[in-house]
Amino acid sequence: MQKYFPMPKLTTQRLVTIAMLIALAYVVDQFKLTLIHNQLVISFGFIVNAIMGTITGPIYAFLTGAIEDLLTMLLSSNAASFIPLWTLMDAFISGLYGFFFYGREISYNQKKDWIYVSIVVSIITILGSLILTPLLIQTYFKTPIMAQFIAGRWIKIFEIPVRIFVLMVILPQVQRIPELRKLMGLKK
């Protein structure tokens, strides 16, 4: 089990890094890029979730994703509309980043890394944006899944290339920082 779900030692340095990433995630979640009004809105929170996953592993990324979602909800004007399953979904998605990226070196120049990140981002985006989110919207707001896709949910597919490119630019740069490499479980 430790092989598939590594749990790195929770050091002071790792805790401080997690706290800083939670704060960064809150700030980054406030900024969104609207490409098509009410249809294609790209949030860059996935960048922080991917970095968090690479530093903490799947279990701590799951817990950190839940804490980050709870704090974001509590600090927003929509705190009264808290939906626990949404927090669970965000935690699950964060845990997936940890599962796929912890202990794995990503290089911008390696074709196999481009393929790996493309597969991972496709899985996470399809699972999060095209399966779980529509399911939760149908469950809580009674909007049928088919109506969501007719209204434009399918446009989320176009986020995949953007996410792949952004992660392939940022993750190798983050992995060059010696202190973070150590936290990511990478050799020097």
C-alpha positions in Angstrom: 0.0 0.0 0.0 2.9 2.3 0.8 4.1 1.8 -2.8 0.9 3.2 -4.3 0.0 5.7 -1.6 3.3 7.0 -0.2 3.0 9.0 2.9 6.1 11.1 3.3 7.2 12.2 6.7 5.3 15.3 7.9 8.2 17.6 8.8 8.0 21.2 9.8 9.3 22.2 6.4 6.5 20.1 4.7 3.8 21.6 6.9 5.0 25.2 6.3 5.1 24.4 2.5 1.5 23.0 2.7 0.3 26.1 4.6 1.9 28.4 2.0 0.4 26.4 -0.9 -3.1 26.5 0.7 -2.8 30.3 1.0 -1.6 30.4 -2.6 -4.4 28.2 -3.8 -6.9 30.6 -2.1 -5.4 33.6 -4.0 -5.1 31.8 -7.3 -8.7 30.6 -7.1 -9.9 34.2 -7.1 -8.6 34.7 -10.6 -10.3 33.1 -13.6 -9.9 33.5 -17.3 -13.2 33.7 -19.2 -12.8 32.6 -22.8 -16.5 32.0 -23.5 -19.0 33.8 -21.2 -20.6 31.2 -18.7 -19.2 28.4 -20.8 -15.4 28.2 -20.8 -13.9 29.6 -17.7 -10.4 28.5 -16.8 -9.4 28.6 -13.2 -5.7 28.1 -12.5 -6.2 26.4 -9.1 -5.1 23.1 -10.8 -1.6 24.4 -10.9 -1.4 24.7 -7.1 -3.2 21.4 -6.7 -0.6 19.7 -8.9 2.3 21.3 -7.0 0.7 20.3 -3.7 0.3 16.7 -5.0 3.9 16.5 -6.1 5.1 17.7 -2.7 2.7 15.8 -0.4 1.8 12.6 -2.1 -1.8 11.3 -2.5 -2.9 11.0 1.1 -1.7 14.4 2.3 -2.8 16.0 -1.0 -6.3 14.6 -0.4 -6.4 16.1 3.1 -4.8 19.3 2.0 -7.4 19.6 -0.9 -10.2 19.2 1.6 -8.7 21.8 4.0 -8.2 24.2 1.1 -11.7 23.8 -0.2 -13.2 24.3 3.3 -11.1 27.5 3.9 -12.0 28.8 0.5 -15.7 28.2 1.2 -15.6 29.7 4.7 -13.8 32.9 3.4 -16.3 33.3 0.5 -19.7 35.0 0.4 -21.2 31.6 -0.4 -20.3 30.0 2.9 -24.0 29.3 3.6 -24.2 27.1 0.5 -21.6 24.6 1.7 -21.9 21.2 -0.1 -19.8 18.4 1.6 -19.6 16.2 -1.5 -18.0 19.1 -3.4 -15.3 19.3 -0.8 -14.9 15.5 -1.1 -14.6 15.7 -4.9 -12.0 18.5 -4.7 -10.0 16.5 -2.1 -10.2 13.4 -4.4 -8.9 15.4 -7.4 -6.1 16.8 -5.3 -5.3 13.2 -4.2 -5.1 12.2 -7.9 -2.5 14.8 -8.5 -0.5 13.4 -5.6 -1.0 9.8 -6.8 0.3 10.6 -10.3 3.0 13.2 -9.7 4.6 12.5 -6.3 8.1 11.1 -6.7 8.0 11.5 -10.5 10.4 13.8 -12.3 8.9 15.7 -15.2 11.1 17.1 -17.9 10.0 19.6 -20.6 12.3 17.9 -23.1 11.1 14.3 -22.7 8.4 13.2 -25.1 7.4 10.4 -22.6 6.7 13.1 -19.9 4.5 15.0 -22.3 2.5 11.8 -23.0 2.4 11.0 -19.3 1.2 14.5 -18.3 -1.3 14.5 -21.2 -2.8 11.2 -20.0 -2.9 12.3 -16.3 -4.5 15.7 -17.1 -7.0 14.1 -19.4 -8.0 11.6 -16.7 -8.3 14.2 -14.0 -10.2 16.8 -16.2 -12.6 14.2 -17.6 -13.2 12.7 -14.2 -13.6 16.1 -12.4 -15.2 18.4 -15.0 -17.1 16.0 -17.1 -18.2 13.2 -14.7 -18.2 14.2 -11.1 -19.1 17.9 -11.4 -22.2 17.2 -13.6 -23.2 14.4 -11.3 -23.0 16.7 -8.3 -24.9 19.5 -10.1 -27.6 17.1 -11.0 -27.8 15.8 -7.4 -27.9 19.1 -5.6 -29.4 21.5 -8.2 -31.6 19.0 -10.1 -30.1 20.0 -13.5 -30.0 16.9 -15.7 -26.6 15.9 -16.9 -27.7 15.9 -20.5 -28.9 19.5 -20.2 -25.5 20.5 -18.7 -23.7 19.1 -21.7 -26.2 20.7 -24.2 -25.6 24.0 -22.4 -21.9 23.7 -22.9 -20.3 21.5 -20.3 -18.5 19.6 -23.1 -16.5 22.8 -23.8 -14.4 21.9 -20.8 -12.5 19.5 -23.1 -10.7 22.5 -24.5 -9.1 23.1 -21.1 -7.1 19.9 -21.4 -4.4 21.3 -23.8 -4.1 24.5 -21.7 -3.6 22.5 -18.5 -1.1 20.1 -20.2 1.0 23.0 -21.5 0.9 25.0 -18.2 1.9 22.0 -16.1 4.7 21.0 -18.5 6.1 24.5 -18.2 5.7 24.9 -14.4 6.4 21.5 -12.9 9.9 21.1 -14.3 10.7 24.6 -13.0 9.4 23.8 -9.5 11.3 20.5 -9.5 14.5 22.4 -10.0 14.3 24.0 -6.5 16.5 21.9 -4.3 14.3 22.1 -1.1 11.2 21.2 -3.0 12.9 18.3 -4.8 13.6 16.8 -1.4 10.0 17.2 -0.4 8.9 15.7 -3.7 10.8 12.5 -3.1 13.1 13.1 -6.0 16.8 12.4 -6.0 19.2 15.3 -6.1 
